[in-house]
Amino acid sequence: MSNPSPCALVWFREDFRLEDNPALAAAAASGLPLLCVFILEDEGLRPIGGAARWRLDRALQAFEGDLARFGGRLHFLRGAAESLLPQLAQAAGAQKLFFNRRYGGAERAIDARVAAAFAGRVESFNGALLAEPAQLSPRPGGHYKVFTPFWRAIRDKLAHAEPHPAPDHLAFTEWPPDFPQLDRAALALSPSRPDWARDFPEPHAGPDGAERRLRHFIDEKLDGYETMRDRIDCDGASKLSANLHFGEISPRQIVAAVRGRPAEKFLIELCWREFSTHLLYARPDLPWENFNARFDRFPYRNDPHGLDAWKGGRTGYPVVDAAMRQVWRTGFMANRARMIAASFLVKHLLIDWREGESWFWDTLTDADAANNAVSWQWVAGSGPDAAPYFRIFNPVLQGEKFDPDGDFVRSWCPELAGLPAKWIHRPFAAPRDILEAAGVKIGGNWPAPIVEHDFARRRALDAFAATAAAGA
């Protein structure tokens, strides 16, 4: 049998786009025909959460279509990349491997082993960040631990963030016939029995979907973003987080698109994602270890009943329950709602933040290891740039401020739909006649609060004070 013709192997991970994809551009510029592969890595990495798996399936489907328009195909494998890629390269005659870098600890270790197996025939690139950790540090070998100086440092780079166009032409090679491959359906990324994601909204997957979502945000929402982004009763968010996570759009593309517009608050939020990735790069254990070791002594409670009530949207606090029901039904939760729900779990119930991080990891379509872990630790007070421990959200006041007419609660808690706005965030305090008129029965069709706010606040402050004293 004749030797296969030389080709370039392009390994896609969370970079499913043609534009501003440096690994793909370099592979195309090599002059070699391309063999494009995605590997579902189920060895050595944290398993992808259920909602994110569903969203990944949509990202892959869209990217398959993008490559097909150039006459190419995305091929699928499952297993250990460090074993499969060298075998595939030998079978296909690949002279080089191209990929965009990852920043989690386990991912970097795998990539290093893959690079070693290719013995110098690897080219890797920054396809996900405005600036990589080595390019943005307060001192050699150090990293930023507080967002404000990080923002000041990265802000100067925004003016130079220019995306690169998609290649004009892509040439592809055939898959080696004797090397087993899968089709996308065989990866079983989407649920079927039962199909719990059947009611998830249209994800606007792929670069085309990301571009439409970005244009809509710029045209309809950007000017009011600073004041409306925290309102949970209206659609003020960009909803680009899943597109960013799966690399259907790059931060450079977004920065370039909003340049010249009053977008600083939006760019701050975009760079918070970047800050989280830098922190994960420095501390790969962030999803399971306290950044601040003092919090290893924090007196978290073992409360299975409270945890189940929080997960199921049955805490008796309408804004918390609406947020938790929304993420279960849609795979999405706005940032303000995430903060309210997270604060309630950690500070009202004194349940370990890792329980919440794990639940969001499984239920969010945009679940991102860095952003999820850093945001939970920020709320818990254990992170490097944490909220003050005494900031304990009052879920009633948060609801009244950010869902003033109760529309968000009515959408997800139909039991309360008949309550007037004055009482919808505090049904447990409503007069009996108001409850009867609305068909609400506390302890019946609507749960009584599982913990009283003032008591929970005092208990949390005592726990934080004891932790601080123990570390003094």
C-alpha positions in Angstrom: 0.0 0.0 0.0 1.4 3.5 -0.9 2.3 5.9 1.8 -0.4 8.6 2.5 0.2 12.1 1.1 1.6 14.7 3.6 -1.1 16.7 5.4 -1.6 19.0 8.4 -3.6 17.8 11.4 -5.8 20.5 13.0 -7.1 19.7 16.4 -10.2 21.7 17.4 -11.3 21.9 21.0 -13.2 25.1 22.0 -12.4 27.1 18.9 -15.2 26.3 16.4 -14.8 29.1 14.0 -13.0 30.0 10.7 -12.4 33.7 11.4 -9.7 34.8 13.8 -8.6 31.2 14.4 -4.8 31.3 14.4 -4.3 27.6 14.4 -6.5 27.1 11.4 -4.9 30.0 9.6 -1.4 28.7 10.2 -2.3 25.2 9.1 -3.9 26.6 5.9 -0.8 28.8 5.3 1.4 25.7 5.5 0.3 24.7 2.1 -0.6 21.2 3.3 -4.1 19.8 2.9 -6.0 19.7 6.2 -7.3 16.9 8.3 -9.7 18.4 11.0 -10.5 16.5 14.1 -12.4 16.9 17.4 -11.7 14.4 20.2 -14.2 14.0 23.0 -11.7 13.6 25.8 -13.2 11.4 28.5 -9.9 10.5 30.1 -8.0 12.7 32.4 -10.3 15.7 32.3 -13.4 16.8 34.3 -16.4 15.4 32.5 -18.4 18.1 30.7 -21.7 19.0 32.4 -25.0 17.8 30.9 -26.2 21.2 29.6 -22.8 22.1 28.2 -22.6 18.7 26.4 -25.9 19.6 24.7 -24.6 23.0 23.7 -21.3 21.4 22.5 -23.3 19.2 20.2 -24.9 22.3 18.6 -21.5 24.0 18.3 -20.0 21.0 16.5 -23.1 20.7 14.2 -22.7 24.3 13.1 -18.9 23.9 12.6 -19.5 20.8 10.5 -21.6 23.0 8.2 -18.9 25.8 8.1 -16.2 23.3 7.0 -18.6 21.6 4.5 -19.0 25.0 2.7 -15.2 24.8 2.0 -15.5 21.2 0.9 -14.1 19.8 4.2 -15.3 17.7 7.0 -14.9 17.6 10.8 -13.9 14.2 12.0 -14.7 12.8 15.4 -12.8 10.5 17.9 -13.3 9.7 21.5 -10.7 8.8 24.1 -7.2 10.0 25.2 -5.9 12.6 22.8 -2.3 11.8 23.7 -2.7 8.3 22.3 -5.1 9.0 19.5 -3.4 11.9 17.8 0.1 10.3 17.3 -1.6 7.2 15.9 -3.8 9.3 13.6 -0.8 11.4 12.4 1.1 8.2 11.5 -1.9 6.8 9.6 -2.7 10.0 7.8 0.9 11.1 7.0 0.5 14.3 9.0 3.7 16.3 9.1 2.5 18.8 11.7 -0.2 19.3 14.3 -1.8 22.7 14.9 -4.0 23.7 17.8 -5.0 26.7 19.9 -3.9 26.6 23.5 -5.9 25.7 26.6 -5.3 27.1 30.1 -6.6 24.6 32.7 -4.0 22.5 34.5 -5.1 19.1 33.3 -5.6 20.4 29.7 -2.1 21.9 29.6 -0.6 18.7 30.9 -2.3 16.7 28.1 -1.3 19.3 25.5 2.3 19.1 26.7 2.3 15.3 26.4 0.8 15.5 22.9 3.5 18.1 21.9 6.2 15.8 23.3 4.8 12.8 21.2 5.0 15.0 18.1 8.7 15.8 18.8 8.7 19.4 17.6 6.1 19.0 14.9 3.5 21.0 16.8 2.5 24.7 16.4 0.2 26.1 19.1 -1.4 29.5 19.3 -3.5 31.9 21.5 -7.0 31.7 20.1 -9.0 32.5 23.2 -7.5 35.4 25.0 -6.8 39.1 24.5 -3.5 38.5 26.4 -2.1 35.3 27.7 -0.9 35.0 31.3 2.8 35.3 30.4 2.0 38.5 28.5 0.2 40.2 31.3 1.6 39.8 34.8 2.6 42.4 37.5 6.0 40.8 37.7 7.8 37.9 36.1 6.3 34.6 37.2 3.5 36.3 39.1 -0.2 36.9 38.3 -2.8 39.5 39.1 -5.0 38.6 42.1 -7.3 41.7 42.0 -9.4 42.6 39.1 -9.0 46.4 39.1 -5.2 46.4 38.4 -5.7 43.6 35.9 -8.3 45.7 34.1 -5.9 48.7 34.0 -3.2 46.5 32.5 -5.4 44.8 29.9 -7.3 47.9 28.9 -4.3 49.3 27.0 -4.3 46.2 24.8 -7.9 46.6 23.7 -7.0 49.2 21.1 -4.8 46.7 19.4 -7.1 43.7 19.4 -7.6 43.0 15.8 -9.2 39.8 14.5 -7.8 38.0 11.5 -10.0 37.1 8.6 -11.0 33.6 7.7 -8.8 31.9 5.2 -9.8 32.5 1.6 -9.2 28.9 0.6 -9.0 25.6 2.5 -7.9 22.3 1.0 -8.6 19.0 2.7 -7.3 15.5 2.7 -9.2 12.2 3.1 -9.5 10.4 6.4 -7.2 7.3 6.5 -9.5 4.4 5.6 -8.2 2.0 8.2 -8.4 4.4 11.1 -11.7 4.0 13.0 -13.7 7.2 13.5 -17.1 8.2 14.8 -19.9 10.3 13.6 -21.1 13.1 15.8 -24.2 11.3 16.9 -22.1 8.5 18.3 -20.6 10.9 20.8 -24.1 11.0 22.5 -23.7 14.6 23.6 -27.4 15.3 23.6 -29.9 13.6 26.0 -32.5 11.3 24.6 -34.1 9.2 27.2 -35.4 11.4 28.6 -34.7 14.5 26.4 -34.6 16.9 29.3 -33.2 19.6 27.0 -36.2 19.5 24.6 -37.5 22.9 25.7 -34.1 24.7 25.8 -34.3 27.8 23.7 -32.5 28.3 20.3 -28.8 28.5 21.2 -27.7 30.6 18.2 -24.8 28.3 17.9 -21.9 28.7 15.5 -20.1 31.8 14.2 -23.2 32.9 12.3 -25.3 32.7 15.4 -22.7 34.5 17.5 -22.5 37.3 14.9 -26.2 37.7 14.8 -26.3 37.8 18.6 -23.5 40.3 18.8 -25.1 42.6 16.2 -28.4 42.5 18.0 -26.7 43.3 21.3 -24.8 46.3 19.8 -27.9 47.6 18.0 -30.5 47.1 20.7 -28.8 46.7 24.1 -25.3 48.2 24.3 -26.3 51.8 24.9 -28.3 50.8 28.0 -26.1 48.0 29.1 -24.6 49.7 32.2 -28.0 50.3 33.8 -30.0 47.3 32.4 -27.5 44.5 32.7 -28.5 43.8 36.3 -32.2 43.7 35.5 -33.4 40.1 35.6 -36.9 40.9 34.3 -35.7 41.9 30.9 -33.2 40.7 28.3 -30.3 43.1 28.9 -27.4 40.6 28.7 -25.4 40.0 25.6 -25.9 36.2 26.0 -22.5 35.7 24.2 -21.0 33.6 27.0 -21.7 30.2 25.4 -20.5 31.5 22.0 -17.3 32.6 23.7 -16.8 29.4 25.7 -17.0 27.3 22.5 -14.9 29.6 20.5 -17.7 30.5 18.0 -16.5 34.1 18.4 -13.3 35.4 19.8 -12.8 38.3 22.3 -10.8 40.1 19.6 -13.9 40.0 17.3 -16.1 41.4 20.1 -13.7 44.2 21.0 -13.3 45.2 17.4 -17.1 45.2 16.9 -17.8 47.6 19.8 -14.8 49.9 19.3 -15.9 53.5 19.1 -19.1 52.8 21.1 -19.6 53.6 24.9 -18.9 50.0 25.9 -16.5 50.2 28.9 -18.8 48.4 31.3 -19.4 45.6 28.7 -15.6 45.3 28.1 -15.1 45.1 31.9 -17.4 42.1 32.0 -15.6 40.6 29.0 -12.3 41.0 30.7 -13.6 39.4 33.9 -13.8 36.2 31.9 -10.2 36.8 30.9 -9.2 37.5 34.5 -10.8 34.3 35.6 -8.8 32.3 33.0 -5.5 34.0 34.2 -6.4 32.9 37.7 -7.1 29.3 36.7 -3.8 29.2 34.8 -2.0 30.2 38.0 -4.2 28.1 40.3 -5.5 25.0 38.4 -7.2 23.8 41.6 -9.6 26.7 41.8 -12.7 24.6 41.0 -12.2 22.5 44.1 -9.8 24.3 46.5 -10.2 27.6 48.3 -7.9 30.3 46.9 -7.7 31.7 50.4 -6.6 28.7 52.6 -8.2 30.4 55.6 -11.6 29.3 54.3 -10.6 25.7 54.7 -11.8 26.3 58.3 -15.1 27.8 57.4 -17.9 26.0 59.2 -20.0 24.9 56.2 -23.1 22.9 57.1 -24.1 19.5 55.8 -27.7 20.3 54.7 -29.0 17.9 52.1 -32.6 19.2 52.5 -31.5 22.8 52.0 -29.3 21.8 49.0 -32.1 20.0 47.3 -34.6 22.9 47.9 -32.1 25.3 46.4 -31.5 23.1 43.3 -35.2 22.6 42.8 -36.3 26.2 43.3 -38.2 25.5 46.5 -36.5 27.8 49.0 -39.5 30.0 49.5 -37.7 33.1 48.2 -39.2 33.8 44.8 -36.2 35.4 43.1 -33.9 32.6 44.1 -36.4 29.9 43.1 -37.2 31.6 39.8 -33.5 31.7 39.0 -33.0 28.1 39.8 -36.0 27.0 37.8 -34.8 29.1 34.9 -31.4 27.4 34.6 -33.0 24.0 34.9 -35.5 24.7 32.1 -33.2 26.8 29.8 -29.5 26.2 30.7 -29.1 29.9 31.2 -29.1 32.3 34.1 -28.3 36.0 34.0 -25.3 37.2 36.0 -27.2 39.1 38.7 -29.5 36.1 39.2 -26.4 33.9 39.5 -25.0 36.1 42.2 -28.3 36.1 44.1 -28.7 32.4 44.0 -25.0 31.7 44.9 -25.1 34.1 47.8 -28.2 32.4 49.1 -26.6 29.0 49.0 -23.4 30.0 50.6 -24.5 32.7 53.1 -28.1 31.9 53.9 -27.7 28.1 54.0 -23.9 28.0 54.8 -23.5 25.2 52.2 -20.1 24.8 50.6 -19.6 26.8 47.5 -18.3 23.7 45.7 -21.8 22.2 45.8 -23.1 25.2 43.9 -20.2 25.2 41.5 -20.8 21.6 40.7 -24.6 22.3 40.1 -23.9 25.2 37.8 -21.2 23.1 36.0 -23.9 20.6 35.1 -26.9 22.9 34.4 -25.4 25.9 32.5 -24.9 25.7 28.8 -22.1 28.2 29.1 -20.3 26.4 32.0 -16.7 27.5 31.9 -14.2 26.1 34.4 -12.5 29.4 35.1 -15.5 31.7 35.2 -17.6 29.3 37.2 -15.0 28.6 39.9 -13.8 32.2 40.2 -17.3 33.6 40.4 -18.4 31.1 43.1 -15.3 31.9 45.1 -15.9 35.6 44.7 -19.4 35.2 46.2 -18.1 32.8 48.9 -15.4 35.3 50.0 -12.7 32.7 49.5 -11.3 33.9 46.2 -8.4 36.3 45.4 -10.7 39.2 44.5 -13.6 38.3 46.8 -16.6 40.3 47.8 -16.5 41.5 51.4 -17.7 38.7 53.6 -20.3 41.0 55.2 -22.0 41.5 51.8 -25.0 39.2 52.2 -27.7 39.7 49.7 -31.2 40.1 51.0 -33.1 38.0 48.4 -36.3 40.1 48.9 -34.6 43.4 48.4 -32.6 42.0 45.4 -35.8 40.9 43.8 -37.6 44.2 44.4 -34.6 46.1 42.9 -33.9 44.0 39.9 -37.3 42.5 39.2 -39.4 45.5 40.4 -42.7 44.4 38.8 -42.2 40.7 39.5 -42.2 39.7 35.8 -39.2 37.4 36.2 -40.8 35.6 39.1 -44.1 35.3 37.4 -42.4 33.7 34.4 -40.8 30.9 36.4 -43.0 30.6 39.5 -46.6 30.5 38.1 -47.9 29.7 41.6 -47.3 33.4 42.4 -48.5 34.9 39.2 -51.6 36.4 40.8 -49.7 38.3 43.5 -49.4 42.1 43.1 -45.8 43.4 42.7 -45.8 44.7 46.3 -46.0 41.1 47.7 -44.5 38.9 44.9 -41.0 39.0 46.4 -42.3 38.4 49.9 -45.3 36.2 49.7 -44.7 34.9 53.2 -45.4 38.4 54.5 -48.5 39.1 52.4 -51.9 39.5 54.2 -54.1 36.4 54.1 -56.7 38.0 51.9 -54.1 38.9 49.3 -52.8 35.4 49.3 -56.3 33.9 49.1 -57.2 36.2 46.2 -54.0 35.1 44.3 -54.6 31.4 45.1 -51.3 31.2 47.1 -51.1 29.0 50.2 -47.8 29.3 52.1 -46.7 25.8 53.0 -49.1 24.4 50.4 -48.6 25.3 46.7 -45.8 27.7 47.7 -43.1 26.7 50.2 -42.5 28.6 53.4 -39.0 30.1 53.5 -36.5 27.4 54.5 -34.6 29.9 56.6 -35.4 33.4 58.0 -33.3 36.1 56.5 -32.2 38.0 59.6 -31.3 34.8 61.4 -29.4 33.5 58.3 -27.5 36.8 58.1 -26.4 36.8 61.7 -25.4 33.2 61.4 -23.3 33.9 58.4 -21.6 36.9 59.9 -20.7 34.9 63.0 -19.3 32.1 60.8 -17.2 34.6 58.8 -16.0 36.3 62.0 -15.0 33.0 63.5 -13.1 32.1 60.4 -11.3 35.4 60.3 -10.4 35.1 64.0 -9.0 31.6 63.5 -6.7 32.8 60.8 -5.4 35.9 62.7 
